[in-house]
Amino acid sequence: MAIFRLNHAVLYVRDVAASVAFYRDVLGFGYTETGDAIPGAAFLRAPGSSNDHDLGLFQIGSQAAPSGAGRTSVGLYHLAWEVDTLGDLEDLAAALGAHGALVGASDHGTTKSLYGKDPDGLEFEIVWIIPAALLTAEDRNKTGITRLDLQSEITKYGRETHSGVGISRTTA
C-alpha cells in the first residue's frame, strides 16, 4: 500500500464566488458536473484532469482572519500543480501577473516554478518538470534555488516540450 499522488485539495475561503472566479479565470479550473450544487461550496476540476475534483472551496465568510501558517502557526505552505509545457507556464505567468497574483518564479534545477496567491492570500505553486531525456548534469547537480529566467528555459527546452513526470530520472 503506497500513496502516489495528491488527488484533491480543499480550502476554506472568505468568498467562494471570488475564489471560483480566480481559479476559473486565472488558472483555467472549471466546475465539476455538480460543482456548484452546495450553497457556500464549489468543486472545481483542473483542465485535462481525470479527477472527480481537484479543488474544493468552502466559504467561511469575510470575518475570517488571514492564515497564520508559517508566520504564527503551523499549517500548509502551498499546493503545487503541474503543467504540461513551458508555454503553459509562460501563459500562466502572464495571467497571474495581470491579476497581481504572481509572487515568485524559481528555478529548482530539475523543476521550473511559479508561485502565486489566491484572493485569500493562500499560496500555490505551478511547476514544469524537465523530462528525463533532456536532463543535464547541471540540472541534476544544481544546489539551491535561483530566480527563474523563463525565456531562457523556453529557448533551451522549447515552448511545447512536454513535462517530465514526478521526479524525472534518467535510466542510467
Buried (B, 14 or more C-beta within 10 A) or exposed (E): EEEEEEEBBEBBBBBBEBBBEBBBEBBBBEBBEEBBEEEEBBBBBBEEBEEEBBBBBBBEEEEEEEBEBEEEEEEEEBBEBBBBBBBBBBBBBEBBEEBEBBEBBBBBBBBBBBBBBBBBEBBBBBBBBBBBEBBEEEBEEBEEEEEBEBEEBBEBBEBEBBBBEEEBEEEE
